[in-house]
């Protein structure tokens, strides 16, 4: 590829400049393939002399040489012929705003004249372009496109409706005005282009994952009307597939030579100056694509896909527009390609489009009824697979499946989570409970050390629940539909022999974009071509139905699906994780208290609508780039604002008001000693999901006591409550943790637990996401005592001690160790205050090993 990138520009320059090899020929678009091939050969001789080893077989060198010359020829000649005649726009004007405003408001603004080459906006702004165009009458019978190349992400509006997305990164730089211009068609019309001043992957300064560049400008490089030569496009795809077959099937495969020599014959037959030869050239390609496969060939289930992170390197509000840009383009493709199927997850994104783009949403529902625009996943968003509580996992399915049932009349049969940083072993149980027995992901292909051993297998959870799991063997959810990817899908399949079916998800993703017409044209040529796997447009149900027939032969994986990457996301943006857990508890408590209130007073209005709204906000924040903290600061601020909105006062005190000052009716979780309405402690027995009246506390059966008060000479302290005894040394380390009945010590002699250590943190790339294994070699203990052990709670219902350690000159760690009466475990509340940014770079990890018993 490096060789081609060097040779192609040199050949094109010679074509355009009329060098010595072009004497007597038509220049530029008129240069013949044979003349270009002669030029390519001469330049390749200069470029390749040092590239070939003398040990290589001469036959193989000639094979690669012929392949390269042919490919150079085609790229040079046909790239210049894809677009024919062109004309400028009648008028182009622009309006800039810092807000994401609706179309109806935008078109009422005052626009100023602009021209191609101008720069616009700054990051996160929006530029609305008014595009007046007039199609020349002499283009009658031609396919006419608006060619638009700019930085940023655009969407074309026509007659008040979005009609197509535009993004150079997603290979969508033209819009089809008409397939075949007729005399009666309107030749003058006005379009609007809504241009978001951010790229497909945000606007990072210097690198993709760097903080956004607030001063970045966005330029418009091209805006004009062109005649699109569809027959040239078809020939380009023909040549691409044939030459990839020649290169990738290998010298030992007869089909590679057939493909190469067919491409060579096509070059000889093709006269670029005479388009009437194109049909015969295309027929030669079809003669190869028409040779069918055998029955044993691997079947690839191709499905259009457009992974859109609900927030990542861009905020939530921009994702709404990303969905519209991507999905309206999918609709245009469906209108022209009746076999095309597209899968789409995340109920939240469907709701966004429903609220902001109702016309587009109605069209999506129409294609969904036809089984072509297919909702998948069953969850509200593609959430993190480890950090949410079990209840939140269930709510993801509850809210997602409820939405899909209401809006599309069916439940999803498969869980779709291709990009999350690992998968909890409880998920199969949750899936089964929600009626789902199929699972698709590919993220474990990112493992740093160990290659996951299967692509199709049975995944068994901690309770024995099982689901059929499939990892697309191409290790991607954003394929380009090329020959190399289809061959990799077969070669990379680690369950060959057990199954003969696998998925291929194609289309630009992460920042949206989705499939293109060129991808569909590539796949169409590989539908059933000898030498290649059989590629068919399919659906998740067809794929998993085929895999289920072979389920008895599959291997079983028991337990967590652990991703060997991005482990640092468990500590990144700790406030987001804290807010998530607090709001999970809050919504639980509000639901339970509201149920009690309704039971006590039938007139109480259960806040079901508000609870659903708040649950959906919480579930949105559990998206796999938000809750882990792998998002930009702008997204973190949005998340924290949502959490703050959930903590507004709730009108529930009426349900928990007691009859007397000393008596309080309130909800208490088991072993929780703090009343919701009081600050004092009480020991109570509460039924599961129930409540009790807090009376004056009686002496607890297992009170907390301190041994050897005042503190021992060495500064250590011992707490016990009849069930557990814990001994802390002067640095707060646990030197003994003993279960008293029966006597069982958990800390080996000479060792200690609760020992804080720090490590260097210098990952290879994802600074805030990764913890590399080589960091373990930099272990340092935190042993600088700043504040010695001090008793905070003296015993009885609760005993606790606190201490502080100096991490660095200005950074301090404080911990409180708590033992409650009648409680079989010790709690640790740790607070770390970092006073300088450098410390986080050097020492972000605090490791405190604590033994855990299941009692």
N, C-alpha and C positions, 0 to 999 in steps of 0.2 A: 504493500500500500504506500509506503514511503517512496518507493521507486516511481509509482504511478503519479503521486502528487508532485514529483519533480519533473517528470516527462510531459505530462499533459499541458501545463502552462507554456512550456517551450514550443510544443507543437501548435497550440492555439496562436501564439504570437507570430509564428512563421506563416500560418494561414492568413492572419489578418494583415501582416506587413508585406506579403507578396515576396518572400525571400527567393533565393535562387532555385529552390525546388518547385516553385509555383509558376515558372515561365509558361505562358500560354494557357493557364487554367483560370477558372472563375474563382475569385477570392471569397473568403468568409463563408456565407451560407452556401455558396455554389461549389466549394472545394469537394472533390470526389473522395469517396472512401478509399479507393485504391491509391490515390496520390497521398492522402493523409497517412496511409499505412507505410508508404515508402519513406515519408518523413520520420514516422515513428521508429522504423527500423534503424535509420541512420543515427537518430538521437539515442536510441536504446544501446546501440553499439558503443557509444561514448560513455553512457551512464552505467552500463552493466559489466564492463570489462573486469572490474575488481570484485564483482558480486558472486561469480560462479567459481566454486572450488574445482580444481583439476580432477579431483576424485569422483565428481558427479558423472553419471552415465550421460553420454552425448545425447541419447534419445530423450532423456528426461529434461535436459537443458533446452533442447529444441521444443519440447512440449510446453514448458513454462514460457519460453521466448515467444512462441506463436500465440499462446494465450494472452500474454501481456501486450503484444503488438495489436492484436485484435481489439482488446478492451480499450487501449489508448485511442485507436482509430474511432471506435464508436462514441466514446465520450467526447472527443473533439468535434466530430461532425454533427451528431444529433443534438447535443446540448445547444448548439447554435440554431437549431431548426425547430425547437419545441414551440416557440412563439413566432408567429408570422408578423403581419402588419401591426402597427401600434399607432395610437394617437393620444395627445395629452387630454387631461380633464378640461371640461368647460370652465370650471371654477372650483377652488378649494379654499375653505375658510375654517376657522378654529375658534373654540371657546374653552378656556381652562378653568378648572375648579378644584378646590381641595376636598370637596365632598363627593360621595358616590350618590348621585342624584338619579331619579328615574327619567326615562326617555321623554315623557310628557313635559317635564320641567326643563330638560336640557334644550329641546328644540325651540323654546321660547326665549332663549338667551340671545345676546348680541354677539355675532361671530365676526372675526376679523380675517382679512385675506392673508393666506400663508402660501408657501411654495415648498416644493420638494427640496430637501437639504436643510430645512430649518430644524431647530431644536426646540423642545417643549418641556414644560413642567419641571418638577423635581419628584423624587421618589414618593409614591403613594398618592400623587395627584392624578386627576383624570382630565384628558383632553378629548373633547368632542369635535369631530371634523364633519363639516357639511360638504358633501361630494356631489357636485353637479356635473353630469356627463351627457355627452351627445354622441351616439354611435353612428359612424359613417354609413350612408346608404349603400355604398358599394360593398359592405361586409355581409350583405344578404346571403343566407345559406351557410354562414360561418358560425363556429362556436366562439362566443365572445366572453372574455373574462375581464374583471377588474383586477389588475395586478397591484398588490400593496405590500411593500416591504418596509418595515419599521422596527425599531426597538419597542419593547413593551408588549402587552397583550391586548388585542383588539377584538371588537365584536361589531359586525355589520348589522344595521337596522334598515329594514325596508318596509314601507307602508305601516310603520308603527310597531313592527314585530322583529325580534332578533332572528337572523337567518343564517349566520355562520360566524364561527370564531376565526381569528387571524393571529397567528404567532409564528415567527420565523423559526424559533426553536422547535416547534411542533410540526414543521414542514407544511404549514398552511398559509400560503402567501398569495392566493388568488381566489376569487369568488366568481362562480359561473353566473353570468347575467342571462345567457340563453344558450341552449345546446345547438340551436339552429335558428338563426335570426331570419324572421319573416318580414315581408314588406309591411304587413299590417301590425307588427309589433311596435310598441312605443320605442322611439329612438332617443328620446330625451327623458331623463328621470333624475331624481335626487335620492341619494343614500346618505346615511349617517354612520360614522365609525366612532364607536366609544373605545378610546384607547386608555388602558390602565398603565400608569407609569411604574411598572414593575415587570420583571420577566417571568417566564414559566417557573423559575426557581427563586423568586424574590428579587432582591437587589443588593446582595452582599458586596461589600467593598473589598475587592482583591481576591476573594474566593467565595464559593457558593454559600458556605455556612458561616461566613463572617457577618458581623452586624451590618444592617443595611446602610448604604451610603446615602445620607439625607440630601446631598447636593448633586446627585447624579442627574444628568440631562438625557433626554430621549429624542432620537432623531428619526426623521422620515426620509428614507433613501429612495423610494420609488412609489409612484402613484400614477397609473396610466391605464388606458384601455388597450387590450391586445387580442389578436386572433390566436386561439389555441389550436394547435395541430394535434388532434387526438390520435391520428394514425402514427405520428412520430412518437408520441408517448407510449403507444402500444408496442412499437418496435423496440424502444429503449428497455421496456420491461422484459420483452422476449429475449433480447441480447443479455440482459443482466442474469436472468435465470439460467440460460444456456451456459454462459461463461462461468457462473458459479458452480454449476454441475461439473464442468470440465476441470475446474481447479480443485474442487472439494471431494469429488468421488475418487480421485487418485488415478495414477497412471495404470494401476493394475485392474481398473474397472473399465470394461468395454464402453459403458455408457458415457464415460467422461470424454472419450475420443469421438464418439458419435455426436455429442453436444458441441464439441469444439469445431469439428469439421462442418457441421451444419451452420454454425455461426460464421465460419469462414465463407461458405457458399453464399450465405445471406449478404455478406459484405460485397462479394463479387457481383451479385445480382442487383444490388441496390444502386439506384442512381438518384442521388440527393436532389439533383436539379429536375428530376422527373418523378413526381409523387405517384404517378400511375404504376410505378414498379413496386410500391410499398405493399400492395395486397399480396403479390406473389411472394415477397420476402416473408411476410407474416405467415403465409401458408407453409413455408418451409419450417418455421418454428413450431407450428401446430402439429406438423408431422411427428415431431419428437414428443411433444406434450400429449399427443393422442395415443401413444403406446402405453398400454395399461399395465398395472401392477399384478403380481400374483396374489392369491388369497391369503398367504401367510404374512403379507407385509404389515408392518406396524401402523396402527390407526391413530392419527393425531386429531383430537377434538379442538378445533380452533374457535375461539370466542373473542369477540371484541371486548376491550377492557380499557378503563381509564381511571387508574387509581388517583384519587384527589384527596390529599391530606386535608382534613377539615380545618386545620391550622398547622403551620410549621414555620416556614420562612416568610410567611405573610399572615395577616390577621384573619379572624373569622369572617369579617365583612367582605374581604376580597375573595374568599372561598365561594361565597354566594355567586359572584360573577364568574369565577372559574367554572363552576358547575354549568351555568347557562352557556358559556362559550363552548364548552366541550360537548355538552349534550345536544345543543342545537345543530352542531356539526355532524354528530352521529345521526340525527334525524334526516339531514340532507343526504347522507350516505345510504340510509335505509330506503329512501325514495328512489334511488338509482340502482340499488343492489338488493334485489328481493331475497337473496339467500343469506344476507348478512344478519348475524345475531350479535347482541351486545349484552354483557352482564354488568350490573351496577349495584353496589352495596350502599349501606348507610342511610337509614330512614331520615335522619336529620337533613341530609342534603336534598332528598326528595321534598321535604317540607319547606326548605328554603326556596326551592324553585317554584313550588306551588304558591307560595305567598308573594314572591317577587316577579314571577314570569308565568302567570296563569295560562296564557295562550300556549306557550311551549309545553307546560305541564299537561294540558289536555291532549296534545299530540303524543306525548310520551305514553299517556294512559292508553291511547288508541293502539300504538305499536305493542304495548305490553299485553293487550288482549290478544294480539296475533301471535304472542309467544316469541317476539323478536327483541324487545327491550325488556330484559329480564331482571327484576329485583332479586338480589341474593343476600345472604348473610344472616338476616333475621335480627340484627341488633341495631340499636339507635345510632351508634357510630362504631367504627373499627377501634375498639378500646384497647388499652394496655391489658396484657394477659396475666399480670401478676399483682399489681398494686391495688386494684379495686377490691372491696370486700366481696364475700360470696353473695350477699344480698344485692349488691350493685351489679354483679355479673347476671343474676337472675333478672334484675330490672332492665338491663340492656336488651335482653331477649323479649321481656314482657312488652316494653314500649315499642321496640322495633317490629315485632310480629303483629302487635295490635295495629300499628300504622299500616303495614303491608296488607293486612286483612281488610281494613276499612277502605283503603285507597285502591287496591288492586284485586281484591276478592280472593286472595290465596295467601297461605303461609309459606315461608321459605323452608326448604327441605335440607339446606346445607348451611353450615357456618363458614363464613368467608372472612379470613383474617390474614392477609398475605404479608403484612409489613410490621408486625408487632415484635417487640424485643423479648420473645420467649413466651411459653404457654404453661399455665398452672396445671398441675395434675388433677385439679378439681373440675376442669372444664368438661371432660366427657360426661360426668355426672350431671352438670348443669345443662349441657346440650340435650342429653336424653330426657331430662325432666321437662324440657321445652319442646319435645317432639322432634328433635334434630338428631340424625344418626350419620351425618356426612360432614367432613371437614376438609378445607383446602387452605394451604399456606405455602410459602416458599422461603420464609425468612431464615430457616436453619441452614440454607446454603451459604449464608454469610459466616458460618462458624470459622473462627481463626485457626483452630488446631485440628479438631476431629471432624471428619466428614460423616454426616448422618448416613446410616447404612441403607436407608430405604427411600423410595419415592411413593410407593403405594403399600399401605400396611394397616393393621388394626391398632388403634390407639386405645389403651385401657387406663382408666383413671384409678384414683385411690380406693374407690369402693367397688371396683370391678366393672363399672360401666364401660361400654365399648362404642367406638365410632369408627367408621371407615375413613381413613385419612389419605389425602393425595397431595404430593408436592410436585408441581410441574417440573419435569426433568431439565428444561432449559434454564432453570434457576432464575426466572424473571417473570414479572407480571406486565412487562412493557416491551414485547417483542416487535420487531420491524417486519416480520413475515418473510425473511430471506432464507435462502437455501441452507446457509450455515446453521441457523437456529433450528431448523427442522431436523437436520442431521444430528445436531447436538441433543435434541429431544430423544432421539432413539439411542444414541451412543451413551448418553448420561443416565439412562434409565437403569437403576440398580436392582430392579425386580424383573429383568428380562427373563422370559420363560414362565414366570408366574402370571403375568398380565401382558396383554398386547395392545393396550390402550393408554393414552396419556393426554394431558391438557396442554394447550399452547394459548396463552393470553397475549393478545397483540394490541398495540396502541400506546401512544405516549402517556406517561403517568407520573405520579407524585404531585406535580404541579398542574395536572390536567393535560388536555390536548386531545388524547384519544386516537382512534384509528384514522387513516388517510385512505384516499382512493388508490394510491400506489400500493399500499400494503395489501388491500383487497385484490388488486390485480395480480400481485405476486402469488398470493395464496391460491387464486383461481387456477393458475397454471400448474400448481403442484397438487391438484385435487386427486389425480390418479395417474401419476406419471412414473413409468418404469424407472427403477433406480433410486427413487425417492420414497419416503414414507407416504402413506395415503393421508392427505390433509382434507378434512371435511369440516364445514361450518357446523357447529353443534351447540348444545346447551349443557348446563351442569347436570340436568337430570339424565340426559342421554349418556354422558360420561360416566356418572356414578352407577347407573343401571348396568352398563357394560362391566365396570369394575366389580360390582357386587356378585356377578356370575362367577367370578374367580376368587371370592372372599375366602373360601375354605383353604386355598393354597397360600394365603398371605401370612407373613410373620406378624407377631404382636409386640408392640412396644408398651411397656408398663411404666407409668409415672410421668414426671415432668418432661416437657420438650424444652430443654435448656439451650438458650442461645449464647454461644461463646463470644459475645461482643456486647458493647454498650452497657456493661455492668455499672458504670458510673452514674447511670440515670436514676439509680435508687437513692442518690443523695443530691442530685442537681435540683435547684429550685425547691428547697425544702418547704417553703411557705405554701407552695401549691399542694404538696402532699399533705401538709398539716390541714390546710383548708378543706381538702377532699374528705379527710377522715372526720373532721368536726362536722361537716355538713351531712355526711352519711349518718352520724349519730343523731344529729338534729332532726333530720327527716324521719328517721325511725321513731324518735320520741314523740314528734308531733303526730304521726299516724296513730301511735298507741294511745296517747292522751286524747286525741280526737275521738277515737273509738270509745274510750271510757266516758267521755263527755256525752256522746250520742246515746250510750246505754243509760246514763243518769237522767238525761233530759232529751226527749224526742224532738223538741223544737230546735235543738242544736243543728246548725248547718255544717255538715262535714265538708271541709275545704278540698274536695276532690279535684276540681279544676286547677286550683292554685298548687296543690301538691304535685299534680302531673307536670305542670309548667316547671316547678322547681326541680323535680326529679330529672326532667329532660335537660335542664341547664347543668345539673351535676354530671349527668351521663355524658354530655358534650365535653365537659372539662376532663373526662377520663379518656379522651382520644389519645392514641398512642404516641403523639408527639407533644401533648400538653401536660398530662399528669406526670410522665417521666421527666419533663423539663428539657426536652431536646428542641424546644422552640425558641424563637427570638423573644426579646424582652417585651415587645409590643403585645405578643400573645399572652405572655405571663401576666401583664397588667390587665388584659381583658379577663383572664381567668380569675384573678383576685377580685375584680369588680363583681363578677358573677357570684363568687362566694360571699362577698359582703351583702349582696342583695338577699341571700338566703337567711341571713342572721337577723332580719328585721323582727321586732317583737310579735309574738303570736298571741291572740286573744283566748288563752286557755286557762287563765288563773281561776276562773269560775269553777272549773272542773276539779281543781286541786286545793280549794280553800277549806281549811279545817274549822271545826266548831269552837275551838278554844285556843288561846295563845300557846298552851303547852302541848297541844295535840295537833299534828299536821297530817292531813291526808295527801299522800304524794306517791309518785312512782319511784321505786328504787330497783336498780338492777341487782341481781344476786351478788353478794359479797361487796356491794358498793356501800360505803358507810356515810356518804354525803347526801343529805336531803336536798331536793331541788330548790326548796324555798327557804331552807335554814342553813346557817353556817356551822352549826354544831354537828358532832358525830353521834351516830346511834347504830347499834347492832340490831339488824332485823333479819327476818326470814321471809323472803318474797317468792311466791310461786312463779313458775316460768310464765313470762309475758303477763304477769299480774301485778298487784299492788298490795300494800298493807298500811295500817295506821302506825305511825311512829309514836311510841309511848316513851315515858321517861325510861332511860336506858337502865337495864339491870346489869349486874356484874357479868362480864363475858365469861364463857366456860374456858377459854384459852386466852387469857390476857397477855399482852406483850410486856416482857420484863427485860431490864438491862442487868447484866451480871457485872460485878466488880465496879460499881460506881463509887467515887468518881472514876473517870477513865483510867485505864491501867497506865503504868509508868511509860510503856512504849507507845502510848497514844492510841492503842487499839480499843475496839469495843465489841461486845457480844450482845446480840438481841435474840430472844426466843419467845415462842408463844405456845409451847406444848406440842406443836406439830412440826415446826421448823426452827432450827438454830443456825444463825449466820454470824460469822466472825469477820470483822474488817480490821485491816492493819492501818497504820497511820496515813498511808497513801490512798485509802479507800478501797484497796484490793481485797477481794474475798479470799481469805485463807482457809475458810471452812464453810461448807453449806451442807447441813446434815438434816435428813429426814428422821425425826425422832422416834416414830412408832411405825415400823421397827427401825432400829438404828441403822442408818445407811448414809455414808459419806460420799459426796459427789465431787469433791476437789481432791485429787491425789496428793499424797504427802510430798511436801517440797514444792508444790505448784501453787498457783493462785489464779483466780478468775477476776473479772472486772479490771483487767490490766489494760490501760489505754496505751495504744501505740500509734505512731504516725508513719506515713510512707511518702516518698517522692511521688509526684504525679506528672509524668511527662509522656502522654500517649503519642501514638504515631500520627493521628490526624484529628479525630473527633475529640477535641480538648475536654469538653464538659461531659462527654458521654462514656468514655472508655476508661477502664482500669486494667492496665496491662499486667501480665503475669510476672514480668521482670521487676515490677514495683516491689514484689515481695522480698527482693534482695536488699531493699533499703530500709528495712524495719528499724525503728527507734522507739524506745519506751518513753512515755511521758512521766517523769519522776520528780519534777520540781514542784514541791508542795507550797502553795501560796497561802491557803487557809486550812488549818488542821481540822480534824473531825470535831463536829459540834452537834450536840443533841438538840433537835428541834421539837419533836413530839416525845414526851417523857415516858410513854408506855400506857398500859391500860388498853383502850380501844386501838390506839395506834402508837407505834414507836418509829422514829425516823432520825437519821443523822445526815449531815451535809458536810462537804469539803470542797475545796477549790484547788486546781492544778494550773500552773503556768505553762502554756504551750509555747509561746514566744514572748518577745518583749512586751507586746500589747494585747496578746490574745490569751483568753482565760477559759477554762472548762470548769463548770460547777455541777455537782451531782448531789441529788438527795436519794438516799436508800431508805425504803419504806417497808415496814412489816406491820400488817394489820392483825387484829385479834381473830382467831378462828380461821385464818387464811393460810393455805398450804403453799404459798409462794411469796417471793420477795419481789418488790417493784423497784425499778431504777428510773429516775427522772433526770435526764442529762441536758444541760444547756451549754452551748459553746458560743462564745462571742469572739468573732474575728475582727481585728482592728485594722487590718491592712490587706489589700488585694493580693500582695505577693505571697502571703501565707497560704491562701487557697491554692495558688499555683504549686507551691512546694509541698504542703502538708494538708491535703484535703480529707484524708481517710483516718477515721478513728475506729479502731478495732477493739471490741471488748467481749471476749469469749465468755459466755454464761452457759452452764449446763442446764438442760431443759428436761423435766420429767413430765410424762403424761400420767396424771393421778386419777 
